[in-house]
Amino acid sequence: MKKIICKNEAEIAEISAAMIAEQIFIKRESVIGLATGSTPEGLYRKLGEMCKNGDLDFSGVRTFNLDEYYPIKKSSDQSYDYFMWDRLFSHINIERENVHIPNGECADPAEECIAYEQKIASAGGIDIQVLGIGVNGHIGFNEPEAELKMDTHLTGLTPSTIEANSRFFSSVGEVPTKALTMGMGTIMKARSIIMLITGEHKAAITEKIFSGVVTTDVPASFLNLHPNVTVLLDEAAAAKLK
Ligand code: F6R
């Protein structure tokens, strides 16, 4: 994994936006994998600005989000669907039919997951995937477990993830306990990956992913086996690296 230590979140946003822009310049109809959460918010603001200034054109781009709570209404302001439209899609010239987010309203999650994998495959696979990382090492909602799943699936969230995500809800009890998520195989098949890591609270997990060990206890450690991963981190997240 290539790592770039940045001065601050603004620099992470600049560099990651430039990487996405380069991908779109090379291939107008790029397939981009996206994450929610606090970490990519600066990147999304920057992409919105670039699009507004006419420096970036999303009209051919197709996107696939990593995950969504289950069950959840799209209209709920805690849904990842709502987050993505609020933070990014409403600010860029993307076609609605080119946006894909696992459907937290679906009646049959197993069917939804199979269909989601098929949509990614028929789009030609993901060219560039944006990732954040959980304090427990999860990517998407692939939580630390003895076995990790390959494909998009319905999963339970660990108490640490429920606790971490409770900041977006009025109480811990309101955080959904399940989610639909791309699997480890879905993520690892992306042709390139940008992982964004910020903050002191991510320093310990950052140290683990760069420790040279690959383990299902730290799902993000599998990114060490991928040929094209760039990790953009701020100094606080990089504090424990040698
Ligand atoms: C979100 C996702 C999660 C987050 C991770 C970090 O779509 O897949 O893996 O990237 O939980 O979240 P933040 O950025 O809020 O610390």
Boltz pocket constraint, residues with backbone or C-beta under 6 A from the ligand:
constraints:
  - pocket:
      binder: B
      contacts: [[A, 34], [A, 35], [A, 36], [A, 37], [A, 38], [A, 39], [A, 40], [A, 66], [A, 67], [A, 131], [A, 132], [A, 133], [A, 134], [A, 135], [A, 138], [A, 139], [A, 140], [A, 141]]
      max_distance: 6.0
